[in-house]
Amino acid sequence: MRVYHYDHVHLRSPDPDATAKFFETVFGAEAKRDVYPPGTLYPGQMRVSLTLGGQRVLIAPTHPDDPTGAAPGFLIMAGAISADGGRC
């Protein structure tokens, strides 16, 4: 069987900070937050780099020209964490 390796994964989110907080709370990810510099597609907007299980996960804002659907609701029973990241 062939083995594949990758350097990182990109996620898009309308709220990168909230998405990062979810990964921090539920999976124990470590997050580094900073802001896109001028001259980029998202100047002044937050970007997050997570370390999760030894892998890098980059969370950026949604692209301004790409429509996205609403995020599904969820409830995690093991840790009793609601969709807004609060404890139930």
PEWO-V701325 format. One record per residue. N is the residue number from 1. RES is the residue in one small letter. SS is DSSP state (a for helix, b for strand, c for the rest). BURIAL is # if it has 24 or more other ideal C-beta (glycine too) atoms within 12 Angstrom, else .. Layout:
# PEWO-V701325
N_RES_SS_BURIAL ; N_RES_SS_BURIAL
This chain:
# PEWO-V701325
1_m_c_. ; 2_r_c_. ; 3_v_c_. ; 4_y_c_. ; 5_h_c_. ; 6_y_c_. ; 7_d_c_. ; 8_h_b_. ; 9_v_b_. ; 10_h_b_. ; 11_l_b_# ; 12_r_b_# ; 13_s_b_# ; 14_p_c_. ; 15_d_c_. ; 16_p_a_# ; 17_d_a_# ; 18_a_a_# ; 19_t_a_# ; 20_a_a_# ; 21_k_a_# ; 22_f_a_# ; 23_f_a_# ; 24_e_a_# ; 25_t_a_. ; 26_v_a_# ; 27_f_a_. ; 28_g_c_. ; 29_a_c_# ; 30_e_b_. ; 31_a_b_# ; 32_k_b_. ; 33_r_b_. ; 34_d_b_. ; 35_v_b_. ; 36_y_c_. ; 37_p_c_. ; 38_p_c_. ; 39_g_c_. ; 40_t_c_. ; 41_l_c_. ; 42_y_c_. ; 43_p_c_. ; 44_g_c_. ; 45_q_c_# ; 46_m_b_# ; 47_r_b_# ; 48_v_b_# ; 49_s_b_# ; 50_l_b_# ; 51_t_b_. ; 52_l_b_# ; 53_g_c_. ; 54_g_c_. ; 55_q_b_. ; 56_r_b_. ; 57_v_b_# ; 58_l_b_# ; 59_i_b_# ; 60_a_b_# ; 61_p_b_# ; 62_t_c_. ; 63_h_c_. ; 64_p_c_. ; 65_d_c_. ; 66_d_c_. ; 67_p_c_. ; 68_t_c_. ; 69_g_c_. ; 70_a_c_. ; 71_a_c_. ; 72_p_c_. ; 73_g_c_. ; 74_f_c_. ; 75_l_c_. ; 76_i_b_. ; 77_m_c_. ; 78_a_c_. ; 79_g_c_. ; 80_a_c_. ; 81_i_b_. ; 82_s_c_. ; 83_a_c_. ; 84_d_c_. ; 85_g_c_. ; 86_g_c_. ; 87_r_b_. ; 88_c_c_.
